[in-house]
Amino acid sequence: MNFLAQNFGKRDVYKGDILDYIENNKIKILNFCYTGSDSKLKQLSFPATDMSYIDSVLSLGERTAGVFPGAKEESADLYIIPRYRDAFPDPFTTIPALNILCSFFDKDGNSLDIMPENILKNAISRFEKETGLTLRAAGELEYFVIYPNTYDLFNTHKKHYHDSSPFAVWEDMRNEILDTLAFLKIPVKYAHTESGKIKYNDNFSAEQHEIEFLPVPICEAAENVIISKWVVCSIAKKYGVSTTFAPVAKYGETGTGLHFHLELLQGKKNIVFDANGQLSIESQKMIGGMLKFAPSLAAFGNPIPISYLRFMSKKDAPSAICWGERNRKALVRIPLGWQDTENKMMSVANPGSENIFLPDASPTIEFRPADGTAAVQLLLAGLVVAIENGFKDDSILDITKKLYVAEKETLKEGLEILPLSCEESAEALKKDRTYYEKDRIFPPELIDNVIKDLLAFKEEDAIIHAPEKNKEKIPQLVEKYLHY
């Protein structure tokens, strides 16, 4: 995020900068924040009235109880250490507060390897060492606003994509979200209403929105999504409405995804396409790796029973393991870019102006199946592992070629599909776990815990596998996991 670095006009932030900011801005609460195993922002709060005490906390960190499921017994007591560069003011508290993202260390001062943040860092470090390449990412965060029907003066259900106010009820709220993200230095590409606009029940409606971010280093991309979810919920609270990132808000209606766009770089050069404007060999290997590991990636990207209701609804939720250019039915997609140098779009739209063509500097590859309940850092770490294995698998280009679908092509018969239950995801993760656990990128005890959690949903799995027989139970199940 680098809020303070950008505001100070500095490259790095040090303890003294934090102390100066606290004094100059009359900060009264210092929050140590971190991402929990549920991908929600957690915090530990300190009164900032005694600056000598705050200096000590910033110098030494603090001791706290173990907070990560699956951690070894000896990790019951941990050190939580602030990262000065990741400090930002809390825009929602009435009492001035400063938040600092933190890392965890064990009793011997070693980084806690079961912490999702460290799993992602370790995956990236090995990928860069093994391939000499770099990955950047940008999320697409979708959410529903659930509100009383009386707010909707135009009752515009269904066709809602890119609606503007007054037909979009919560445009002002979304603009406040964007303004807050800009204040926090989170780079947003754009935002808009999504296609979902549903009658939630007799008294409430639900309106879908999306925020798309700009590509950044992959650890930062994960934190941007996590903090943005916190911002969305905090502003919803201010407006007196509810928001949900759940994969399904109402069965049979449009679901909610969490897509990630990935850039592949060699040095500073984007190599998604080659010099001839064709998809590069490296990109083809990258796609093949994501497709090969897609079933087990569902364990991180689709971790709850109603994740699979979204796939079963077949409403823009890709479940067939394939890829294509601009094909939204595909699990991996190459979005539209600016590759046609002969297209004089700007001069056509603006007669008399000069058409300046700049080749697309940042094409991406989009991974589409995950949803808003994903363990964001584990999902991205899993994608990094999958992509690295794509580079090492001699047969991967054959897999990529076989699983291609054209832009408007109906998906081929016989394509493998993603798991359709938590149990099936657990089995896929069991099958692939040695790849994730190699070099202890994913600690085995964490994989054990993920599998255990998925298998605990056995009763719910049975309900979603027979939705027609469980018409009364399905809404109850959705409600149960609406704010998971």
N, C-alpha and C positions, 0 to 999 in steps of 0.2 A: 504493500500500500504506500509506504514511504510518505505519509502525510506530513510529518515534521520536516523531513529532508526537503520536500518540495517547497514547503512554506519558508524554510530557512534558506533556501537556495543552496543547499549543501548536498554532497554525495552520500555522506554517512552521518549518522546520528549517534551521539555519545551520551553518557550519563548526565554530564553537565547540561546538555541541551534539554533533557527531560526535566531536570530540576529548575532550569530557567523558565521553561514553559509553565510548569506548575505554579511558580511564584508570580510570573507576569500575568497569568490568566486566572489567578485566584482559584485554582483547582482545589477542591475539598475532598475528593474521593479518587483514589488510585485503584484501578481494577486490573488485576492479572487475568487475562483471558486466554482460552485455548479451545480447540475443537474437540468435543467429546466423541465417544464411539458412535453416537447417534447423529454426527455431523451438525450438531447444534452448538452455538457459542456458549461456553461456560465462563464463570468468572469467580474470582476471589477478591474481596474488596478490603481496602486499607484506608483508614482516615488519614488525610494528608495535612493534618494540623501541625504535626511535629516534623519539621523538615530534616532533622537529624535522623529520625526514625525512617523517614522515606528514603533518605540517602542510604541507610543501612540495607533496607529492603531492595533497593535498586542495585546495590553492590553485591549482595549475597543471595538474593532470591529468598525463597521461603520453603519450609518443609510442609508437606501435605500428605493426606492419605492416598493410596493407589486408587486410580479412577478408571482403569482400562480393563474391561473384561478379558479374561484369558491370560492376564499378566501372571508371572511367577509369584509364588508366595513371598519371596524375598523382596518383591517390588511393592509390598504393601505400603511402605513409606518411601516417598519420593521428594526430590527437589524440583521446584517450579522456578524457572529462570526467565526473566523478561528479555525480550529482544528489542532493544532500543529503537531500531529502525522501523519497527512495526507498531508504533504508538499513534493513537488517534483519539481526538476528543469524542466523548459520548454525546451525540446530538439530541438525545431524548430525555436526559435526566434534568430535573428542576435544580438540583444541586450540581454545580460544575464538576465533571468527572473526566478523567483521562484513562483510556483503555490501552493496555499493552499486550500484544500477543506473546505467548510464552512457550517455552519448550520444557520437557521433563527429562530428568536425569536420575539414574539409580544411585544407590548408596555409595558406589565406587566412583561416581562422577561421570559415568558413561551415558550417552544418549539412550533413552528408553526405546529399544528397537520395536516394541509392540505398539508404540504411539503411531497413529495413522500418518501424521506429518512426517515422521522419520522413515516410515515404509516408503512413502512417495519419494522423499529425498534420496534414499538408497537406490531405489529403482532407476531414478534419473541418472544418478552418478554412474551406475554400472552401464546403462545404455550409452551414455556419452563416451565412456572409456572404450567400450567394445566396438562402437560403430563410428565414432568420430563425428556424429551428427547431433543435432539439438532439436528438441520438440518444444513447441509453444502451443498454448491452448486458449480457447475462448468458449465459455458456456452460453447456452440459451436457457434461461430460467423461466419456466411457465408457472402460473399460479391462478387460482380462482379466488375472486372476492365473493363472499356469501353475504347477502344483505336482504332487508325486508322488501317485499314486492312494492310497497308504497313509494320507494325511491325511483322506480323505473316508470317514468311518465309516458314512455313510448312503447313499452312492452315488446321490445325488439328481440325476440328469441331466435335461435338458430343462426342465420347468416349474419355473422358479426365481425368477420375478419377485417381489420384495419378501420373499424368504425371510429368516428370522431364524436365528441360531445355535440349535441345533447343525446345522441343515440348510444354513445358509450357513457355509462353512468359514472364510472370511476376514473375518468381521465385526470381530474384534478389530483386525486390521490396518487396516481401513477406519476404525474409530473413532480409531485413533492418527493416521491421516491427517487426519481432521477436527479433532482436537485440535491438531495442528501448524498447520493452516491458520488456526484460530482464534487461536493464539499469534502468527502472522504478520499478523494483522488482515485476512485475506482473507475477505470475507463470503460464507458458504455458506448456501444456502436449505435443502437437505437432501441426504441420500445414501441409497442403497439398493442391493440386488442388482438387476441387470438380468436380462433373460430368458435370456441365454446361460449355459448350464452344459453343457459338452461333454466327451466323451472325446477328449482331444487326440491321444493315441496309446496304445499298449499299457501304457505306464508312467506317463503324465501326464494329468491333467485340467485344464480351464480354466474358471474361474468369473468371470462378468462383473459388474462394479459400475459405478455411476454417481454422480457428484457434480454437483449443480446449484448454480449460484452466484446471488447476488442482483444485480440490475441496478446498474451503476456507469457512470461516464463511459467511453466506448468504448475509449480507450487503456488505461485501467486494467483493463477487462474482458479485453483481449488479454494483458496481463501476468499477470493472475490465472490464466488458463489455462496459460500457459507455466511459471510458477513452481509451480503445482499439479502439473503433469506431473513436474517435478523432485522435488517432495515425494513423490509416489506411488512413483517409481522408487527414491528414497533409502530409504524405509521398506520397500519390497519387498526391497531389498538386506539390510537389517537382519534381515528374517524369513527370508532365504535362499531366496526364491522369485523368479520372473521375472514382470514385467508387460509388457503390450504395448498400445499404442493403435492398432495396425494395423487397417485396415478389415476385414480377414478374418484370423481365427486358424486357421480350418479351412474349406476350401471346402464350400459346401452348408449350413453352419451359420449361426447368427445372426452378423451383422457388428457392427462398432463405428462409431458416428457421433460427430460433434462438432457438436451443434446450437447455434444462437445465437438467443436471444430478444432482440428489439429493442423499445425504448420510443421513442415519438416525442413530444417535448415542445415546447410553445409557452410560453416562459418556464419556469415551474415546473409547468405544468399538462400532464398526460398527455392527448394528443388522439388516441389510437388509436381511441376511440369518441367520437361527438358527444354533444350534450346530450340527445338522444333515445335514447341507448344503442345507436345503430347505428354500424357501421364508418364512420369519417369519410372524407371525400373525400381528405384528405391520406394516410390509411392505404391507400386504394385505389390512389393513385398510387405509393405506396411499394412495395406488393405488385407492381404492374405492372412497375415498374423492376427488381425482383429477378427476376421471371420472364423478362423480356425479355433480361436479361444472364446468366441461369442457365447457358447452355452455356459461356460464356467464364469465368465464375466458377469452373467446375470446374478450370481450370488452376491456381488457387490453393488450392482446397478439396479437390481430389482428385488429388494430383500424382504418384502412382505407379501402376504397372500393376495391383496388386491392389485399388486403389480401385474399379476397374471390375468386379472379381469380386464385390464387395459388391453393386453394382447388379444384376448378372446373377443373383445368388442369389434376388432378389425377397423377401427376408425383412426387412420393415419398412425397406427402403432405398429411399426415393422417387427414382424416375428419370423419371417423367412430369411434364412441366412444367405444373403446375396448382396451385391453392390451394383451401383450404376451411376451414370452421370445425370444429375437433376431428377432422378426417379425417387420420389418421396415414399414409395413402397419398399424401398431397399433399406437394409439394415445399416449399410455404409453408403454414403452418397458423396458425389463430387458436385458441389454447388456451382451455379452459373458464375463464370468469371468474365473478365474483359480480354478475350483472346483474339477477337476479330478486329484487326487493324484497319479494315476497309469500312467499318461501320462508323459513319460520321454523325453519331447521335447528338452530340452537343450542338453542332452547327444546325442540325435539322430542328431541334427544339428551340434554338435561339438564332433565328435567321440573321445573317450578317456578322455573327461572331466567329472567331477562329476556332476550329476544332483542334484541340490538343489531346493527342492520344498518349496515354502512359500505360505501358504493359502492366497487367495485373501483378502487383508486387507481392501480394499475400494470398494466393489461392490456398484453400484448405481442404481437408478431408473430414467429413462429418460422421460421427458415430451417434446413431439415433435411438437405440432401444432403451437407454436408462430412463429412470423417472425421478421425481423430486424427493423420494425417500432414500435415494442412493447414499451409500457411504462414500462421499465424494472423493476423499483422498485415496481410499482403497481402490475405488473404481479407476481413477487415473493411474495409480500405481500398477494395477492389473493391466491396463491398456499399454503402458510402457513395456511391461514384461511380454505381453502378446506381440507387440511390434518388434521387439528385439528378437524374439524367437522366429518371427517372420523373416528376418534377415539371415538367420542361421539355417533355415529349413530349405534344403535343396529342391524340394517338391512344391514350394509355396507358390511359384508363378503359375504352375499348372492348376492349383486350387483357385487362384485369383481369376484365371482365364475361364475356368469352368463355371464360376459362380457369378459371372457378369450378366446383367439384364439391361436391355436398351431403355432409352428414356421413357417411351410410352408402352413398353412391352408388358403384357400380363405376366405375372411371375410364373416361372416354369413349374410344371408338375414334378414332384419328387424332390424338391428342395428340402433340405433339413430345416427344421424350425427350432426356435429357442425353447428352452424348458417352459412348461405351462403350469408349474407349481413350484413352491419352495423346495419340496422334496426332490424334484427333478434337478433343480439348480444345485442342491447339495450333492447329488450324485455326480453331476458334471464337475463340480469343484473337487470332489474326491478323485476323479479320474485325472485331473490336470494338476493336482496339488504339488507334485514334484517340481513342475516348472516354476510355480510361484515361490516355492520354498528354497530353490537353489540359491546358494550363498546367503541363506537366511534373509532374503529380501522380505518375504512374508514369513514371520516366525511360525513354526508348526503349531504352537499353542494358539495363535490367533486363528489360523485356518480351522483348527479343531473347534474353536468357539463359534466361528461363523457357521460351520456345518451344524453344530448343536442348535444354534438359534433357528436355522432354517427348518430343521427336522421337528422343532417344537410346534410348528404350525400344521401338524398333520390333520387335525380336525377341520381347520379352516380350508386346507387344500381340498378336502372331500366336498366341502360346500361349493367351492368355485368350479369344481369339475362337473357339477350337475346343477347349473344355475336355474334351469327350468323346474327342477324338483325342489329348489330351495328359494323360491321367489320372495318369501317373507324373511329369510335369513340373510340374503344378499345385502339389502339396505342396512341391516344391523351391522354386518361385517364392514361395509364401507364406512359407516359412522364410527365404528370402533377404531379404525386406522386413519381417520380423516386428518388427524394432527400428530401422526406417528413421528 
